[in-house]
């Protein structure tokens, strides 16, 4: 049996990480983000459009919107970011993509800016990408998600290593470690 080239394995791992956004967050309070919303101004509209664009291109929907990948992104924004029952299982346990609309309903913008700048999660959420974003991009994402309103239900809870996840789940298996002393050869 031949093994894939290490570059292929790295590319696959990066694709999985960049296409994922699982924050494994705690239960939010039910709140309506639009209850105290002020009318959008031109700059607000630009910020919302930027947020929608960023959510679309950075892969947030790939994990946080059930069915998004299967439908090649052809889902209305009303179905976006409601979380997913699909688990991502690996050596860290099993994580689930949070319902971001519920999670952010419990956060004001200042809390989001601090939270998103310091976020550290379990795989497969690429938290490093969120932390690397400019403040205006993270603010745009927050405003867009809040503009969607609340909806859906809380995602399943994290399962620790050794706990068998219920279907559906995506099993991530690490390749074996290379030998400490590769054989000399020619």
C-alpha positions as CSV (number, residue, x, y, z in Angstrom):
1,X,0.0,0.0,0.0
2,X,1.4,3.4,-0.9
3,X,1.1,6.3,1.4
4,X,-0.1,9.7,0.2
5,X,2.7,12.3,-0.1
6,X,3.0,14.4,3.1
7,X,2.1,17.5,1.1
8,X,-1.2,15.9,0.2
9,X,-1.9,15.1,3.8
10,X,-1.0,18.7,4.8
11,X,-3.3,20.1,2.1
12,X,-6.2,17.8,3.2
13,X,-5.7,18.9,6.8
14,X,-5.6,22.6,5.9
15,X,-8.7,22.2,3.8
16,X,-10.6,20.7,6.7
17,X,-9.4,23.3,9.1
18,X,-10.1,26.3,6.8
19,X,-13.5,24.9,5.9
20,X,-14.5,24.6,9.5
21,X,-15.8,26.9,12.1
22,X,-16.7,25.1,15.3
23,X,-16.6,27.2,18.4
24,X,-18.1,24.6,20.8
25,X,-19.7,27.4,22.8
26,X,-21.9,27.4,25.9
27,X,-25.6,27.7,25.8
28,X,-26.8,31.2,25.0
29,X,-29.8,33.0,26.4
30,X,-32.7,33.4,24.1
31,X,-32.7,37.1,23.1
32,X,-33.8,39.1,20.1
33,X,-30.8,41.0,18.7
34,X,-33.2,43.2,16.7
35,X,-35.3,44.4,19.6
36,X,-33.0,47.4,20.2
37,X,-31.6,47.6,16.7
38,X,-31.4,51.1,15.2
39,X,-32.2,51.8,11.6
40,X,-29.3,50.9,9.2
41,X,-27.3,53.8,7.8
42,X,-25.3,53.6,4.6
43,X,-22.2,52.7,6.5
44,X,-24.2,50.0,8.5
45,X,-25.4,48.6,5.2
46,X,-21.8,48.4,3.9
47,X,-20.7,46.7,7.1
48,X,-23.5,44.1,6.8
49,X,-22.6,43.4,3.2
50,X,-19.0,43.0,4.2
51,X,-20.0,40.6,7.0
52,X,-22.2,38.5,4.6
53,X,-19.3,38.4,2.2
54,X,-16.8,37.3,4.9
55,X,-19.1,34.6,6.3
56,X,-19.7,33.3,2.8
57,X,-16.0,33.2,1.7
58,X,-14.3,32.2,4.9
59,X,-16.1,28.9,5.3
60,X,-18.3,29.7,8.3
61,X,-21.3,28.2,6.6
62,X,-19.4,25.0,5.7
63,X,-19.8,23.8,9.3
64,X,-22.3,26.2,11.0
65,X,-25.0,25.8,8.4
66,X,-26.5,22.3,8.0
67,X,-26.7,21.2,4.4
68,X,-24.7,24.2,3.0
69,X,-21.9,22.2,1.4
70,X,-24.3,19.5,0.1
71,X,-26.3,22.2,-1.7
72,X,-23.2,24.0,-3.0
73,X,-24.0,27.1,-0.9
74,X,-27.5,27.4,-2.4
75,X,-29.4,28.1,0.8
76,X,-31.1,31.3,1.8
77,X,-29.4,33.5,4.4
78,X,-32.4,32.7,6.7
79,X,-30.9,29.2,7.0
80,X,-27.4,30.3,7.7
81,X,-25.4,29.8,10.9
82,X,-28.0,27.8,12.8
83,X,-25.4,25.1,13.8
84,X,-25.2,21.5,12.8
85,X,-25.8,18.1,14.2
86,X,-22.7,16.8,12.3
87,X,-20.0,15.9,14.8
88,X,-16.3,16.2,14.1
89,X,-14.6,13.3,15.9
90,X,-10.9,12.9,16.5
91,X,-8.3,12.5,19.2
92,X,-9.7,15.6,20.9
93,X,-13.2,14.1,21.3
94,X,-16.2,15.2,19.2
95,X,-17.0,18.8,18.5
96,X,-20.1,20.4,16.9
97,X,-20.5,23.6,15.0
98,X,-22.4,26.0,17.3
99,X,-25.5,27.9,16.4
100,X,-23.8,31.3,16.0
101,X,-27.1,33.2,15.8
102,X,-28.0,32.0,19.3
103,X,-24.5,32.5,20.6
104,X,-24.0,36.0,19.4
105,X,-27.5,37.0,20.6
106,X,-26.1,36.8,24.1
107,X,-23.1,39.1,23.3
108,X,-22.8,42.8,22.7
109,X,-20.3,44.0,20.1
110,X,-17.5,44.8,22.7
111,X,-17.8,41.3,24.1
112,X,-17.7,39.8,20.6
113,X,-14.6,41.8,19.7
114,X,-12.7,40.6,22.8
115,X,-14.1,37.0,22.5
116,X,-13.2,36.7,18.8
117,X,-9.7,38.2,19.3
118,X,-8.8,35.7,21.9
119,X,-10.9,32.6,20.9
120,X,-9.2,29.2,21.5
121,X,-11.3,26.2,20.6
122,X,-11.0,22.5,19.9
123,X,-10.5,21.2,16.3
124,X,-11.7,21.7,13.6
125,X,-12.6,25.4,14.1
126,X,-9.8,27.5,12.6
127,X,-9.8,29.9,15.5
128,X,-6.4,31.2,14.4
129,X,-8.0,32.6,11.3
130,X,-10.6,34.5,13.3
131,X,-8.0,35.9,15.6
132,X,-5.9,37.1,12.6
133,X,-8.7,39.1,11.1
134,X,-8.7,42.8,11.3
135,X,-11.1,44.4,13.8
136,X,-13.4,45.8,11.1
137,X,-13.8,42.3,9.6
138,X,-14.7,40.8,12.9
139,X,-17.1,43.6,13.6
140,X,-18.7,43.1,10.1
141,X,-19.2,39.4,10.8
142,X,-20.8,40.2,14.2
143,X,-23.2,42.8,12.7
144,X,-24.2,40.5,9.9
145,X,-24.8,37.5,12.2
146,X,-26.8,39.7,14.5
147,X,-28.9,41.0,11.6
148,X,-30.1,37.5,10.9
149,X,-31.9,37.3,14.2
150,X,-32.1,34.3,16.5
151,X,-33.4,30.9,15.4
152,X,-32.8,27.2,15.5
153,X,-31.6,25.2,18.5
154,X,-28.4,24.8,20.4
155,X,-25.9,22.4,18.8
156,X,-25.1,19.1,20.5
157,X,-22.6,19.2,23.4
158,X,-18.9,18.4,23.1
159,X,-18.1,14.8,23.7
160,X,-14.7,13.9,25.4
161,X,-12.2,11.5,23.9
162,X,-13.4,7.9,24.1
163,X,-17.1,8.8,24.0
164,X,-18.8,7.3,20.9
165,X,-20.6,10.1,19.0
166,X,-24.1,9.5,17.6
167,X,-24.5,9.6,13.8
168,X,-23.9,11.7,11.9
169,X,-20.2,12.4,12.5
170,X,-17.1,12.9,10.5
171,X,-14.2,10.8,11.8
172,X,-10.8,12.4,11.5
173,X,-8.0,9.9,11.9
174,X,-4.4,11.1,12.2
175,X,-1.8,9.4,10.1
176,X,0.8,7.3,12.0
177,X,3.8,9.2,13.1
178,X,6.9,8.8,10.9
179,X,9.6,6.5,12.4
180,X,12.0,8.2,14.6
181,X,15.0,7.0,12.5
182,X,13.9,6.6,8.9
183,X,15.7,3.7,7.2
184,X,18.7,4.6,5.2
185,X,18.2,3.7,1.7
186,X,18.5,4.3,-1.9
